[in-house]
């Protein structure tokens, strides 16, 4: 048979750098819902990096995706690389 590593599929990570709400959330919700319906839901993870202190509400598709180690980021500044 095929080696164990050949049987495993890679995972894709989506990282959303944002200050607060993500205006394109409905589009991403449709994308991730379709991926789950097609059986790809376990092949990706979603992470978000909003400003420190911000949390998405339970109704948001990004609820629970916030990374814990956040950096204050200035748009176009070198701090984006730090994030």
PAKOLDO-868614 format. One record per atom (N, C-alpha, C, O, CB): residue in three letters; atom name; x, z, y. Coordinates in Angstrom, 1 decimal, padded with zeros to 4 digits. Glycine has a CB too. Layout:
N
ZAFI | kevex | kolgu | c1 | c3 | c2
ZAFI | ALA | CA | X | Z | Y
...
***
This chain:
83
ZAFI | kevex | kolgu | c1 | c3 | c2
ZAFI | UNK | N | 000.8 | 000.0 | -001.2
ZAFI | UNK | CA | 000.0 | 000.0 | 000.0
ZAFI | UNK | C | 000.9 | 000.0 | 001.3
ZAFI | UNK | O | 002.1 | 000.1 | 001.2
ZAFI | UNK | CB | -000.9 | 001.2 | 000.0
ZAFI | UNK | N | 000.2 | -000.1 | 002.3
ZAFI | UNK | CA | 000.9 | -000.1 | 003.7
ZAFI | UNK | C | 001.4 | 001.3 | 004.0
ZAFI | UNK | O | 000.7 | 002.3 | 003.6
ZAFI | UNK | CB | -000.1 | -000.7 | 004.8
ZAFI | UNK | N | 002.5 | 001.3 | 004.7
ZAFI | UNK | CA | 003.0 | 002.6 | 005.1
ZAFI | UNK | C | 002.0 | 003.3 | 006.0
ZAFI | UNK | O | 001.2 | 002.7 | 006.7
ZAFI | UNK | CB | 004.4 | 002.5 | 005.8
ZAFI | UNK | N | 002.0 | 004.7 | 006.0
ZAFI | UNK | CA | 001.0 | 005.4 | 006.8
ZAFI | UNK | C | 001.0 | 005.1 | 008.2
ZAFI | UNK | O | 000.0 | 005.0 | 008.9
ZAFI | UNK | CB | 001.3 | 006.9 | 006.6
ZAFI | UNK | N | 002.2 | 004.8 | 008.8
ZAFI | UNK | CA | 002.3 | 004.4 | 010.2
ZAFI | UNK | C | 001.6 | 003.1 | 010.5
ZAFI | UNK | O | 001.1 | 002.9 | 011.6
ZAFI | UNK | CB | 003.7 | 004.4 | 010.7
ZAFI | UNK | N | 001.5 | 002.2 | 009.6
ZAFI | UNK | CA | 000.8 | 000.9 | 009.8
ZAFI | UNK | C | -000.7 | 001.1 | 009.8
ZAFI | UNK | O | -001.4 | 000.3 | 010.4
ZAFI | UNK | CB | 001.3 | -000.1 | 008.7
ZAFI | UNK | N | -001.2 | 002.1 | 009.2
ZAFI | UNK | CA | -002.6 | 002.4 | 009.1
ZAFI | UNK | C | -003.1 | 003.0 | 010.4
ZAFI | UNK | O | -004.3 | 002.9 | 010.7
ZAFI | UNK | CB | -002.9 | 003.3 | 007.9
ZAFI | UNK | N | -002.3 | 003.7 | 011.1
ZAFI | UNK | CA | -002.7 | 004.4 | 012.3
ZAFI | UNK | C | -002.8 | 003.4 | 013.5
ZAFI | UNK | O | -002.0 | 002.5 | 013.6
ZAFI | UNK | CB | -001.8 | 005.6 | 012.7
ZAFI | UNK | N | -003.8 | 003.7 | 014.3
ZAFI | UNK | CA | -003.9 | 002.9 | 015.5
ZAFI | UNK | C | -003.4 | 003.7 | 016.7
ZAFI | UNK | O | -003.5 | 004.9 | 016.7
ZAFI | UNK | CB | -005.4 | 002.4 | 015.8
ZAFI | UNK | N | -002.9 | 003.0 | 017.7
ZAFI | UNK | CA | -002.4 | 003.7 | 018.9
ZAFI | UNK | C | -003.6 | 004.2 | 019.8
ZAFI | UNK | O | -004.8 | 003.8 | 019.5
ZAFI | UNK | CB | -001.6 | 002.8 | 019.7
ZAFI | UNK | N | -003.3 | 005.1 | 020.7
ZAFI | UNK | CA | -004.3 | 005.5 | 021.6
ZAFI | UNK | C | -004.0 | 005.1 | 023.0
ZAFI | UNK | O | -002.8 | 005.0 | 023.4
ZAFI | UNK | CB | -004.5 | 007.1 | 021.6
ZAFI | UNK | N | -005.0 | 004.8 | 023.8
ZAFI | UNK | CA | -004.8 | 004.4 | 025.2
ZAFI | UNK | C | -005.3 | 005.6 | 026.1
ZAFI | UNK | O | -006.3 | 006.2 | 025.8
ZAFI | UNK | CB | -005.6 | 003.1 | 025.5
ZAFI | UNK | N | -004.5 | 005.8 | 027.1
ZAFI | UNK | CA | -004.9 | 006.9 | 028.1
ZAFI | UNK | C | -005.3 | 006.3 | 029.4
ZAFI | UNK | O | -004.6 | 005.4 | 029.9
ZAFI | UNK | CB | -003.7 | 007.9 | 028.3
ZAFI | UNK | N | -006.4 | 006.7 | 029.9
ZAFI | UNK | CA | -006.9 | 006.3 | 031.2
ZAFI | UNK | C | -006.7 | 007.5 | 032.1
ZAFI | UNK | O | -007.2 | 008.5 | 031.9
ZAFI | UNK | CB | -008.4 | 005.8 | 031.2
ZAFI | UNK | N | -005.9 | 007.3 | 033.2
ZAFI | UNK | CA | -005.7 | 008.3 | 034.2
ZAFI | UNK | C | -006.2 | 007.9 | 035.5
ZAFI | UNK | O | -005.8 | 006.8 | 036.1
ZAFI | UNK | CB | -004.2 | 008.7 | 034.3
ZAFI | UNK | N | -007.2 | 008.6 | 036.1
ZAFI | UNK | CA | -007.8 | 008.3 | 037.3
ZAFI | UNK | C | -007.2 | 009.2 | 038.4
ZAFI | UNK | O | -007.5 | 010.4 | 038.4
ZAFI | UNK | CB | -009.3 | 008.4 | 037.3
ZAFI | UNK | N | -006.4 | 008.6 | 039.3
ZAFI | UNK | CA | -005.9 | 009.4 | 040.5
ZAFI | UNK | C | -007.0 | 009.3 | 041.6
ZAFI | UNK | O | -007.3 | 008.2 | 042.0
ZAFI | UNK | CB | -004.5 | 008.8 | 041.0
ZAFI | UNK | N | -007.5 | 010.4 | 042.0
ZAFI | UNK | CA | -008.6 | 010.4 | 042.9
ZAFI | UNK | C | -008.6 | 011.7 | 043.7
ZAFI | UNK | O | -007.9 | 012.7 | 043.4
ZAFI | UNK | CB | -010.0 | 010.3 | 042.2
ZAFI | UNK | N | -009.3 | 011.7 | 044.9
ZAFI | UNK | CA | -009.3 | 013.0 | 045.7
ZAFI | UNK | C | -010.5 | 013.8 | 045.2
ZAFI | UNK | O | -010.4 | 015.0 | 045.1
ZAFI | UNK | CB | -009.5 | 012.6 | 047.2
ZAFI | UNK | N | -011.6 | 013.1 | 044.9
ZAFI | UNK | CA | -012.9 | 013.8 | 044.5
ZAFI | UNK | C | -013.6 | 012.9 | 043.6
ZAFI | UNK | O | -013.1 | 012.4 | 042.6
ZAFI | UNK | CB | -013.7 | 014.3 | 045.8
ZAFI | UNK | N | -014.9 | 012.6 | 043.9
ZAFI | UNK | CA | -015.7 | 011.8 | 043.1
ZAFI | UNK | C | -015.1 | 010.4 | 043.0
ZAFI | UNK | O | -014.4 | 009.9 | 043.9
ZAFI | UNK | CB | -017.1 | 011.7 | 043.7
ZAFI | UNK | N | -015.4 | 009.7 | 041.9
ZAFI | UNK | CA | -014.9 | 008.4 | 041.6
ZAFI | UNK | C | -016.1 | 007.4 | 041.9
ZAFI | UNK | O | -017.0 | 007.4 | 041.1
ZAFI | UNK | CB | -014.3 | 008.2 | 040.1
ZAFI | UNK | N | -016.0 | 006.6 | 042.9
ZAFI | UNK | CA | -017.1 | 005.8 | 043.3
ZAFI | UNK | C | -017.5 | 004.7 | 042.2
ZAFI | UNK | O | -018.6 | 004.3 | 042.2
ZAFI | UNK | CB | -016.8 | 005.0 | 044.6
ZAFI | UNK | N | -016.6 | 004.4 | 041.4
ZAFI | UNK | CA | -016.8 | 003.4 | 040.3
ZAFI | UNK | C | -017.2 | 004.0 | 039.0
ZAFI | UNK | O | -017.2 | 003.4 | 038.0
ZAFI | UNK | CB | -015.6 | 002.5 | 040.1
ZAFI | UNK | N | -017.6 | 005.3 | 039.1
ZAFI | UNK | CA | -018.0 | 006.1 | 037.8
ZAFI | UNK | C | -019.1 | 005.3 | 037.0
ZAFI | UNK | O | -018.9 | 005.3 | 035.8
ZAFI | UNK | CB | -018.5 | 007.4 | 038.2
ZAFI | UNK | N | -020.1 | 004.7 | 037.6
ZAFI | UNK | CA | -021.1 | 004.1 | 036.8
ZAFI | UNK | C | -020.5 | 002.9 | 035.9
ZAFI | UNK | O | -020.9 | 002.7 | 034.8
ZAFI | UNK | CB | -022.2 | 003.5 | 037.6
ZAFI | UNK | N | -019.6 | 002.2 | 036.5
ZAFI | UNK | CA | -018.9 | 001.1 | 035.8
ZAFI | UNK | C | -018.1 | 001.6 | 034.6
ZAFI | UNK | O | -018.2 | 001.1 | 033.5
ZAFI | UNK | CB | -018.0 | 000.3 | 036.7
ZAFI | UNK | N | -017.3 | 002.7 | 034.9
ZAFI | UNK | CA | -016.5 | 003.3 | 033.8
ZAFI | UNK | C | -017.4 | 003.9 | 032.8
ZAFI | UNK | O | -017.0 | 003.9 | 031.6
ZAFI | UNK | CB | -015.6 | 004.3 | 034.4
ZAFI | UNK | N | -018.5 | 004.5 | 033.1
ZAFI | UNK | CA | -019.4 | 005.1 | 032.2
ZAFI | UNK | C | -019.9 | 004.0 | 031.2
ZAFI | UNK | O | -019.9 | 004.2 | 030.0
ZAFI | UNK | CB | -020.6 | 005.8 | 032.9
ZAFI | UNK | N | -020.3 | 002.9 | 031.8
ZAFI | UNK | CA | -020.8 | 001.8 | 030.9
ZAFI | UNK | C | -019.7 | 001.3 | 030.0
ZAFI | UNK | O | -019.9 | 001.0 | 028.8
ZAFI | UNK | CB | -021.3 | 000.6 | 031.8
ZAFI | UNK | N | -018.5 | 001.2 | 030.5
ZAFI | UNK | CA | -017.3 | 000.7 | 029.7
ZAFI | UNK | C | -017.0 | 001.7 | 028.6
ZAFI | UNK | O | -016.9 | 001.3 | 027.4
ZAFI | UNK | CB | -016.1 | 000.6 | 030.6
ZAFI | UNK | N | -017.0 | 003.0 | 028.8
ZAFI | UNK | CA | -016.7 | 004.0 | 027.8
ZAFI | UNK | C | -017.8 | 004.1 | 026.8
ZAFI | UNK | O | -017.6 | 004.3 | 025.6
ZAFI | UNK | CB | -016.4 | 005.3 | 028.4
ZAFI | UNK | N | -019.1 | 004.0 | 027.3
ZAFI | UNK | CA | -020.2 | 004.0 | 026.4
ZAFI | UNK | C | -020.2 | 002.8 | 025.4
ZAFI | UNK | O | -020.4 | 003.0 | 024.2
ZAFI | UNK | CB | -021.6 | 004.0 | 027.2
ZAFI | UNK | N | -019.8 | 001.7 | 025.9
ZAFI | UNK | CA | -019.7 | 000.5 | 025.1
ZAFI | UNK | C | -018.6 | 000.6 | 024.0
ZAFI | UNK | O | -018.7 | 000.3 | 022.9
ZAFI | UNK | CB | -019.5 | -000.8 | 025.9
ZAFI | UNK | N | -017.5 | 001.2 | 024.5
ZAFI | UNK | CA | -016.3 | 001.4 | 023.6
ZAFI | UNK | C | -016.7 | 002.4 | 022.4
ZAFI | UNK | O | -016.4 | 002.1 | 021.3
ZAFI | UNK | CB | -015.1 | 002.0 | 024.4
ZAFI | UNK | N | -017.5 | 003.4 | 022.8
ZAFI | UNK | CA | -018.0 | 004.3 | 021.7
ZAFI | UNK | C | -018.9 | 003.6 | 020.8
ZAFI | UNK | O | -018.8 | 003.8 | 019.5
ZAFI | UNK | CB | -018.7 | 005.6 | 022.4
ZAFI | UNK | N | -019.8 | 002.8 | 021.3
ZAFI | UNK | CA | -020.8 | 002.1 | 020.4
ZAFI | UNK | C | -020.1 | 001.1 | 019.5
ZAFI | UNK | O | -020.5 | 000.9 | 018.4
ZAFI | UNK | CB | -021.8 | 001.3 | 021.3
ZAFI | UNK | N | -019.0 | 000.6 | 020.0
ZAFI | UNK | CA | -018.2 | -000.4 | 019.2
ZAFI | UNK | C | -017.2 | 000.3 | 018.2
ZAFI | UNK | O | -016.5 | -000.3 | 017.5
ZAFI | UNK | CB | -017.4 | -001.3 | 020.1
ZAFI | UNK | N | -017.2 | 001.7 | 018.2
ZAFI | UNK | CA | -016.4 | 002.4 | 017.3
ZAFI | UNK | C | -015.0 | 002.7 | 017.8
ZAFI | UNK | O | -014.1 | 003.1 | 017.1
ZAFI | UNK | CB | -016.2 | 001.7 | 016.0
ZAFI | UNK | N | -014.8 | 002.5 | 019.1
ZAFI | UNK | CA | -013.4 | 002.7 | 019.7
ZAFI | UNK | C | -013.3 | 004.0 | 020.4
ZAFI | UNK | O | -012.3 | 004.3 | 021.1
ZAFI | UNK | CB | -013.1 | 001.6 | 020.6
ZAFI | UNK | N | -014.3 | 004.9 | 020.3
ZAFI | UNK | CA | -014.3 | 006.2 | 021.1
ZAFI | UNK | C | -013.1 | 007.1 | 020.8
ZAFI | UNK | O | -012.8 | 007.9 | 021.6
ZAFI | UNK | CB | -015.5 | 006.9 | 020.9
ZAFI | UNK | N | -012.6 | 007.0 | 019.6
ZAFI | UNK | CA | -011.4 | 007.9 | 019.2
ZAFI | UNK | C | -010.1 | 007.2 | 019.5
ZAFI | UNK | O | -009.1 | 007.8 | 019.1
ZAFI | UNK | CB | -011.6 | 008.3 | 017.8
ZAFI | UNK | N | -010.1 | 006.1 | 020.1
ZAFI | UNK | CA | -008.8 | 005.4 | 020.4
ZAFI | UNK | C | -008.4 | 005.5 | 021.8
ZAFI | UNK | O | -007.4 | 004.8 | 022.2
ZAFI | UNK | CB | -009.0 | 003.9 | 020.0
ZAFI | UNK | N | -009.0 | 006.3 | 022.6
ZAFI | UNK | CA | -008.6 | 006.5 | 024.0
ZAFI | UNK | C | -008.9 | 007.9 | 024.5
ZAFI | UNK | O | -009.8 | 008.6 | 023.9
ZAFI | UNK | CB | -009.3 | 005.4 | 024.9
ZAFI | UNK | N | -008.3 | 008.3 | 025.5
ZAFI | UNK | CA | -008.5 | 009.6 | 026.2
ZAFI | UNK | C | -008.6 | 009.3 | 027.7
ZAFI | UNK | O | -008.0 | 008.4 | 028.2
ZAFI | UNK | CB | -007.4 | 010.7 | 025.9
ZAFI | UNK | N | -009.5 | 010.1 | 028.3
ZAFI | UNK | CA | -009.7 | 009.9 | 029.8
ZAFI | UNK | C | -009.1 | 011.2 | 030.5
ZAFI | UNK | O | -009.5 | 012.3 | 030.1
ZAFI | UNK | CB | -011.1 | 009.7 | 030.1
ZAFI | UNK | N | -008.3 | 011.0 | 031.5
ZAFI | UNK | CA | -007.8 | 012.1 | 032.3
ZAFI | UNK | C | -008.0 | 011.8 | 033.7
ZAFI | UNK | O | -008.1 | 010.6 | 034.1
ZAFI | UNK | CB | -006.2 | 012.3 | 032.0
ZAFI | UNK | N | -008.2 | 012.8 | 034.5
ZAFI | UNK | CA | -008.3 | 012.6 | 036.0
ZAFI | UNK | C | -007.4 | 013.6 | 036.7
ZAFI | UNK | O | -007.1 | 014.7 | 036.3
ZAFI | UNK | CB | -009.8 | 012.8 | 036.4
ZAFI | UNK | N | -007.0 | 013.1 | 037.9
ZAFI | UNK | CA | -006.1 | 013.9 | 038.8
ZAFI | UNK | C | -006.7 | 014.0 | 040.1
ZAFI | UNK | O | -006.3 | 013.3 | 041.1
ZAFI | UNK | CB | -004.7 | 013.3 | 038.8
ZAFI | UNK | N | -007.8 | 014.8 | 040.3
ZAFI | UNK | CA | -008.4 | 015.0 | 041.6
ZAFI | UNK | C | -007.5 | 016.0 | 042.4
ZAFI | UNK | O | -006.6 | 016.6 | 041.9
ZAFI | UNK | CB | -009.9 | 015.4 | 041.5
ZAFI | UNK | N | -007.9 | 016.2 | 043.7
ZAFI | UNK | CA | -007.1 | 017.1 | 044.5
ZAFI | UNK | C | -007.2 | 018.5 | 043.9
ZAFI | UNK | O | -008.2 | 018.8 | 043.2
ZAFI | UNK | CB | -007.6 | 017.1 | 046.0
ZAFI | UNK | N | -006.2 | 019.3 | 044.1
ZAFI | UNK | CA | -006.2 | 020.7 | 043.5
ZAFI | UNK | C | -007.5 | 021.4 | 044.0
ZAFI | UNK | O | -007.9 | 021.4 | 045.2
ZAFI | UNK | CB | -005.0 | 021.5 | 044.0
ZAFI | UNK | N | -008.1 | 022.1 | 043.1
ZAFI | UNK | CA | -009.3 | 022.9 | 043.5
ZAFI | UNK | C | -010.6 | 022.1 | 043.2
ZAFI | UNK | O | -011.7 | 022.8 | 043.2
ZAFI | UNK | CB | -009.3 | 023.3 | 044.9
ZAFI | UNK | N | -010.6 | 020.8 | 043.0
ZAFI | UNK | CA | -011.8 | 020.0 | 042.8
ZAFI | UNK | C | -012.1 | 020.0 | 041.3
ZAFI | UNK | O | -011.2 | 019.8 | 040.5
ZAFI | UNK | CB | -011.7 | 018.6 | 043.4
ZAFI | UNK | N | -013.4 | 020.1 | 041.0
ZAFI | UNK | CA | -013.8 | 019.9 | 039.6
ZAFI | UNK | C | -015.0 | 019.0 | 039.6
ZAFI | UNK | O | -015.9 | 019.2 | 040.4
ZAFI | UNK | CB | -014.1 | 021.3 | 038.9
ZAFI | UNK | N | -015.1 | 018.2 | 038.6
ZAFI | UNK | CA | -016.3 | 017.3 | 038.5
ZAFI | UNK | C | -017.4 | 018.2 | 037.9
ZAFI | UNK | O | -017.2 | 019.1 | 037.1
ZAFI | UNK | CB | -016.0 | 016.1 | 037.6
ZAFI | UNK | N | -018.7 | 017.9 | 038.4
ZAFI | UNK | CA | -019.8 | 018.6 | 037.9
ZAFI | UNK | C | -020.2 | 018.2 | 036.4
ZAFI | UNK | O | -019.7 | 017.1 | 036.0
ZAFI | UNK | CB | -021.0 | 018.4 | 038.8
ZAFI | UNK | N | -021.0 | 019.0 | 035.8
ZAFI | UNK | CA | -021.4 | 018.7 | 034.4
ZAFI | UNK | C | -022.0 | 017.3 | 034.2
ZAFI | UNK | O | -021.9 | 016.7 | 033.1
ZAFI | UNK | CB | -022.3 | 019.7 | 033.9
ZAFI | UNK | N | -022.7 | 016.8 | 035.2
ZAFI | UNK | CA | -023.4 | 015.5 | 035.1
ZAFI | UNK | C | -022.4 | 014.3 | 035.2
ZAFI | UNK | O | -022.8 | 013.2 | 034.9
ZAFI | UNK | CB | -024.5 | 015.4 | 036.2
ZAFI | UNK | N | -021.2 | 014.6 | 035.7
ZAFI | UNK | CA | -020.2 | 013.5 | 035.8
ZAFI | UNK | C | -019.6 | 013.1 | 034.5
ZAFI | UNK | O | -019.4 | 013.9 | 033.7
ZAFI | UNK | CB | -019.1 | 013.9 | 036.8
ZAFI | UNK | N | -019.4 | 011.8 | 034.3
ZAFI | UNK | CA | -018.7 | 011.3 | 033.1
ZAFI | UNK | C | -017.3 | 011.8 | 033.1
ZAFI | UNK | O | -016.6 | 011.7 | 032.0
ZAFI | UNK | CB | -018.8 | 009.8 | 033.0
ZAFI | UNK | N | -016.8 | 012.3 | 034.2
ZAFI | UNK | CA | -015.4 | 012.7 | 034.3
ZAFI | UNK | C | -015.3 | 014.3 | 034.1
ZAFI | UNK | O | -014.2 | 014.8 | 034.3
ZAFI | UNK | CB | -014.8 | 012.3 | 035.6
ZAFI | UNK | N | -016.4 | 014.9 | 033.8
ZAFI | UNK | CA | -016.4 | 016.4 | 033.7
ZAFI | UNK | C | -015.4 | 016.7 | 032.5
ZAFI | UNK | O | -015.5 | 016.2 | 031.4
ZAFI | UNK | CB | -017.8 | 016.9 | 033.4
ZAFI | UNK | N | -014.6 | 017.7 | 032.7
ZAFI | UNK | CA | -013.6 | 018.1 | 031.7
ZAFI | UNK | C | -012.4 | 017.3 | 031.5
ZAFI | UNK | O | -011.6 | 017.5 | 030.6
ZAFI | UNK | CB | -014.4 | 018.2 | 030.4
ZAFI | UNK | N | -012.2 | 016.3 | 032.3
ZAFI | UNK | CA | -011.1 | 015.4 | 032.2
ZAFI | UNK | C | -009.9 | 015.8 | 033.1
ZAFI | UNK | O | -008.8 | 015.2 | 033.1
ZAFI | UNK | CB | -011.5 | 013.9 | 032.4
ZAFI | UNK | N | -010.2 | 016.7 | 034.0
ZAFI | UNK | CA | -009.2 | 017.1 | 035.0
ZAFI | UNK | C | -007.9 | 017.7 | 034.4
ZAFI | UNK | O | -008.0 | 018.6 | 033.5
ZAFI | UNK | CB | -009.8 | 018.1 | 036.0
ZAFI | UNK | N | -006.8 | 017.2 | 034.8
ZAFI | UNK | CA | -005.5 | 017.8 | 034.3
ZAFI | UNK | C | -005.3 | 019.1 | 035.0
ZAFI | UNK | O | -005.7 | 019.3 | 036.1
ZAFI | UNK | CB | -004.3 | 016.8 | 034.5
ZAFI | UNK | N | -004.6 | 020.0 | 034.4
ZAFI | UNK | CA | -004.5 | 021.3 | 034.9
ZAFI | UNK | C | -003.3 | 021.4 | 035.9
ZAFI | UNK | O | -003.4 | 022.2 | 036.9
ZAFI | UNK | CB | -004.2 | 022.3 | 033.8
ZAFI | UNK | N | -002.3 | 020.6 | 035.8
ZAFI | UNK | CA | -001.1 | 020.7 | 036.7
ZAFI | UNK | C | -001.3 | 019.6 | 037.7
ZAFI | UNK | O | -000.8 | 018.5 | 037.5
ZAFI | UNK | CB | 000.2 | 020.5 | 035.9
ZAFI | UNK | N | -001.9 | 019.9 | 038.9
ZAFI | UNK | CA | -002.2 | 018.9 | 039.9
ZAFI | UNK | C | -001.3 | 019.1 | 041.1
ZAFI | UNK | O | -000.8 | 020.2 | 041.4
ZAFI | UNK | CB | -003.6 | 019.0 | 040.4
ZAFI | UNK | N | -001.0 | 018.0 | 041.8
ZAFI | UNK | CA | -000.2 | 018.0 | 043.0
ZAFI | UNK | C | -001.0 | 017.4 | 044.1
ZAFI | UNK | O | -001.8 | 016.5 | 044.0
ZAFI | UNK | CB | 001.1 | 017.1 | 042.7
ZAFI | UNK | N | -000.8 | 018.0 | 045.3
ZAFI | UNK | CA | -001.4 | 017.4 | 046.5
ZAFI | UNK | C | -000.7 | 016.1 | 046.8
ZAFI | UNK | O | 000.5 | 016.0 | 046.8
ZAFI | UNK | CB | -001.3 | 018.3 | 047.8
ZAFI | UNK | N | -001.5 | 015.0 | 046.9
ZAFI | UNK | CA | -001.0 | 013.7 | 047.0
ZAFI | UNK | C | -001.4 | 013.1 | 048.3
ZAFI | UNK | O | -002.6 | 013.1 | 048.6
ZAFI | UNK | CB | -001.4 | 012.8 | 045.8
ZAFI | UNK | N | -000.5 | 012.5 | 049.0
ZAFI | UNK | CA | -000.8 | 011.7 | 050.2
ZAFI | UNK | C | -000.8 | 010.2 | 049.8
ZAFI | UNK | O | 000.1 | 009.7 | 049.2
ZAFI | UNK | CB | 000.2 | 012.0 | 051.3
ZAFI | UNK | N | -001.9 | 009.5 | 050.2
ZAFI | UNK | CA | -002.0 | 008.1 | 049.9
ZAFI | UNK | C | -000.8 | 007.3 | 050.4
ZAFI | UNK | O | -000.5 | 007.4 | 051.6
ZAFI | UNK | CB | -003.3 | 007.5 | 050.4
ZAFI | UNK | N | -000.1 | 006.6 | 049.5
ZAFI | UNK | CA | 001.0 | 005.8 | 049.8
ZAFI | UNK | C | 002.3 | 006.6 | 050.0
ZAFI | UNK | O | 003.3 | 006.0 | 050.4
ZAFI | UNK | CB | 000.7 | 005.1 | 051.1
ZAFI | UNK | N | 002.2 | 007.9 | 049.7
ZAFI | UNK | CA | 003.4 | 008.7 | 049.9
ZAFI | UNK | C | 004.1 | 008.9 | 048.5
ZAFI | UNK | O | 003.6 | 008.5 | 047.5
ZAFI | UNK | CB | 003.0 | 010.1 | 050.4
ZAFI | UNK | N | 005.3 | 009.3 | 048.6
ZAFI | UNK | CA | 006.1 | 009.5 | 047.3
ZAFI | UNK | C | 005.5 | 010.6 | 046.4
ZAFI | UNK | O | 005.8 | 010.6 | 045.2
ZAFI | UNK | CB | 007.6 | 010.0 | 047.7
ZAFI | UNK | N | 004.6 | 011.4 | 046.9
ZAFI | UNK | CA | 004.0 | 012.4 | 046.1
ZAFI | UNK | C | 003.1 | 011.7 | 045.0
ZAFI | UNK | O | 002.8 | 012.4 | 044.0
ZAFI | UNK | CB | 003.1 | 013.3 | 046.9
ZAFI | UNK | N | 002.7 | 010.5 | 045.1
ZAFI | UNK | CA | 002.0 | 009.8 | 044.1
ZAFI | UNK | C | 002.8 | 009.7 | 042.8
ZAFI | UNK | O | 002.2 | 009.8 | 041.7
ZAFI | UNK | CB | 001.5 | 008.4 | 044.6
ZAFI | UNK | N | 004.1 | 009.5 | 043.0
ZAFI | UNK | CA | 004.9 | 009.4 | 041.8
ZAFI | UNK | C | 005.0 | 010.7 | 041.1
ZAFI | UNK | O | 005.2 | 010.8 | 039.9
ZAFI | UNK | CB | 006.3 | 008.9 | 042.2
ZAFI | UNK | N | 005.0 | 011.8 | 041.9
ZAFI | UNK | CA | 005.0 | 013.2 | 041.3
ZAFI | UNK | C | 003.8 | 013.5 | 040.5
ZAFI | UNK | O | 003.9 | 014.1 | 039.5
ZAFI | UNK | CB | 005.2 | 014.2 | 042.5
ZAFI | UNK | N | 002.6 | 013.0 | 041.0
ZAFI | UNK | CA | 001.4 | 013.2 | 040.3
ZAFI | UNK | C | 001.4 | 012.6 | 038.9
ZAFI | UNK | O | 000.4 | 012.7 | 038.2
ZAFI | UNK | CB | 000.2 | 012.7 | 041.1
***
